[in-house]
Amino acid sequence: MTKLADILQEEVLEEINTLLADADSEAEAVLSEAREKGSARLAAHRRKTEAWVRLATQRAQSAAALALSTARMQARGEAIARIRQEALEELHAAGRRPDYGKVLEALAEEAVKAMETVEAVTVHPDDEGRLRAWAEAKGIELLTDPDLHLGVRVLAEGGKRWVENSLPQRLDRAWDTLAARVAQLLWE
C-alpha cells in the first residue's frame, strides 16, 4: 500500500503543483492587468493635471496682463488728468498777467463775430475795467457776472441768444485732441 499511497501522494502533489502554477499564472495575469490599468489611469491623471496646470498658468498670465494693462491705463488717465489740472491752473494764472486785457479783447472779438447782432457783453466783475474801453469803442453795453471766469459772453435778443467764449471752455473743446497728443508724447 505504500506504493499506492506514494503514487496517490505524487498525483495529488502534481495536481496541487498544477493548481498552484495555474493560480500563479492567473494571479500574474490579474496583477499585470491591474498594473496596466493603474499605469493608464496614472498617465491619464498626469495628462489631466498637466492640462489643468497649463490652463491655470494661462489664466493667471492673462489676469496678470489685464491687471498690468488696467494699472497702466489708470496711471495714464491720472497723468493726463494732472496735466489738464495744470493747464487749468495756467489759464487761471493768465488772468493775472498784464497782457490779459488783450486776450479778453480777442475773446470778445471772436464772440461778437459769431453773432449777427450784439446787445451786450458780459464779463467777470474783476475783468470789467479791462474790457470797458473796448466795449465803449464798439458801442456795446458791458455787464458783469461773477460766475463767468476767464472769458466773455455776448448777448443778443434780450439774452435769448448768447455765445460764450472763455479760456476754460476753449480748453474743454480742444481737450480730446490735446489729451490724445499728450498721451502720444508721453508714451511713444
Buried (B, 14 or more C-beta within 10 A) or exposed (E): EEEEEEEEEEEEEEEEEEEEEEEEEEEEEEEEEEEEEEEEEEEEEEEEEEEEEEEEEEEEEEEEEEEEEEEEEEEBEEBBEEBBEEBBEEBEEEBEEEEBBEBBBEBBBBBBEEBEEBBBBBBBEEBBEBBEEBBEEBEBEBBEEEEBBBBBBBBBEEEEBBBBBBBBBBBEEEBEEBBEEBBEEEEE
